[in-house]
Amino acid sequence: REVEVSLPKVPPIEKKKVESKFKILKENLMKEIPEKTNKEKELKLKDRRQLEKEKILKKIQREQEKQRSKLISKNLSKM
């Protein structure tokens, strides 16, 4: 058994208002998304920089250890 349902008629002005609201919402959403990705890129860059710094620090520490061990061995050989 079929029942016919009639939707209430929406005046064109109301329809346009709703459409423009959705358009604005969509635009706002699209604006928000790139900001997030930019922030993520910045974070990645910061992480990368931090990693580079840590690598350099480790290298320096290794060099210092080498120097120290050389000094110790020199001093031991003098004794």
WOGI-V880917 format. One record per pair of residues at least 24 apart in sequence whose C-alpha atoms are under 6 Angstrom apart, sorted by the first residue. I is the first residue (numbers start at 1). J is the second residue. Records with the same first field share a line. If there is no record, write none. Layout:
I=J, J
This chain:
none
